[in-house]
Amino acid sequence: MKRRTFINSTAVLSAGIGLLPNTSFAKHNKENKKARLAFIGTGMRGSYLLQEAVSQGNTEVVAVCDIDEKAINNVKKTIKDYNAKEPTYYKGEKDFEKIVLRDDADGVVIATPWKWHYPMALASMKAGKYTGSEVVAGETVGEIWDLVNTYEKTGSPYIMLENVCYRRDVMAVLNMARQGLFGDINYAECGYQHDLREYLFNDGEHMFGHGVEFNEKAINEARWRTQNYVTRNGDLYTTHGIGPVSTIMNITRGNQFSQIVSMATPALGLNKYIKDNGPINHPNASVKFKCGDVVTSLIKCIGGQVIKMTFDTSSPRPYSLGFRIQGTEGLWTEDAKGIYFQKTAKTPHEYDPIDSYIEKYDHPYWAESAKNAQNSGHGGMDYFIIREFVDCVRNKQPFKMDIYDAAMWSVLTPLSEKSLSQNSKPIPIPDFTRGKWKSRKPIFGI
């Protein structure tokens, strides 16, 4: 297939997408049937997802599983605050295996530490449940293939709960791309650039304020997430950036990743943080962290496009996902909060503010539901990802971000590790669709 065929795939929906029906949410609130959900993991993230689901009013939480008594108590308070029906509570490490077998659970939401996503999702799909997992889908190429094979064997729908795909500016840019405003899109940048040092070290006494403990002496994410920086060197958190770029470039639906090459700086930031904020001669200051402070990857697409992806969570910096969408007619860049189209720019070679374009090209989801989303987490993104999950469960519809998307976005982590371990060698990216990407049509946000 010719390169131009793939590059032009962003225009398959043509102008006028703003007038298309909101098919993903078309049946929302038109049926009284509730989605019966089980939640596995109700810590910081899981408890919020549960609250979001309950607040939307079309769910029944039938079961909750968490090994932390405090997390269970927080859920009980949420259930009481919303006057919802009390679920059954499970507290054992392996009790997720019981939850997925419940006849009254239509869907399962997983929000546990990364290493548990794969076995829990696998059990849920084998039990025939609609499965929604927090990022990432799996930590190894083998785990990810296993999830894909299980989906193809069971047909159980799977979605990775990547909320950034629903960010308002991202969806507006998707709308503009599908109307052809960027021309042929041939380059993109994205990443996860977020100063996590106060999350990676947390002893409970210095909540978001200079604790230097991790693993068993820590609380929240520091109990498990930080250890990854000790044992792994790669882009450890790809999906917030690559997910939205993939929807714009039609990855798994007319286009596909082909190879990745990664490079990393030395690992300096976390040790410096401990030395600057901990007691003198604290033992963690001598821990040898493996993950470079900044990991940069280049991804080549079969359509010829190139994507630059950056992982930077150990440096002092403002938050940014570093989005840039570049086409033959113009570009959007997140950090400049600007957009530039050569035919319509008010001033040559200067960005126009993105806000005016969001107003004009606001995606139908946001145009219709902004008021409902405004009080939801992450600027409204969480409203839409939970609504997508709940509505598909209620109406027995397939997800518009599916297992193949989750696989492609998640596999970049172990492949970046492999590239770095082989002196930044380019690594082929598996085709989890087994060629189906050639005929699959773009459906996200339609």
Sequence and secondary structure as in RCSB ss.txt:
>XXXX:A:sequence
MKRRTFINSTAVLSAGIGLLPNTSFAKHNKENKKARLAFIGTGMRGSYLLQEAVSQGNTEVVAVCDIDEKAINNV
KKTIKDYNAKEPTYYKGEKDFEKIVLRDDADGVVIATPWKWHYPMALASMKAGKYTGSEVVAGETVGEIWDLVNT
YEKTGSPYIMLENVCYRRDVMAVLNMARQGLFGDINYAECGYQHDLREYLFNDGEHMFGHGVEFNEKAINEARWR
TQNYVTRNGDLYTTHGIGPVSTIMNITRGNQFSQIVSMATPALGLNKYIKDNGPINHPNASVKFKCGDVVTSLIK
CIGGQVIKMTFDTSSPRPYSLGFRIQGTEGLWTEDAKGIYFQKTAKTPHEYDPIDSYIEKYDHPYWAESAKNAQN
SGHGGMDYFIIREFVDCVRNKQPFKMDIYDAAMWSVLTPLSEKSLSQNSKPIPIPDFTRGKWKSRKPIFGI
>XXXX:A:secstr
  HHHHHGGGGTT TTGGGS  GGGTTTTTS   EEEEEE  SHHHHHHHHHHHHTTSEEEEEEE S HHHHHHH
HHHHHHTT    EEE STTTHHHHTT TT SEEEE S HHHHHHHHHHHHHTT EEEE S S SSHHHHHHHHHH
HHHH   EEE  GGGG HHHHHHHHHHHTTTT SEEEEEEEEE   HHHHS  SSSTTTT    GGG  GGGGTT
THHHHH  S    HHHHHHHHHHHTBTTTB EEEEEEEE    HHHHHHHHHS TT GGGG    S SEEEEEEE
ETTS EEEEEEE SSS   B   EEEESSEEEETTTTEEEETTT SSTTS EEHHHHHHHH  HHHHHHHHHHTT
SSGGGHHHHHHHHHHHHHHHT   SS HHHHHHHHTHHHHHHHHHHTTS  EE   TTTTGGGT    TT 
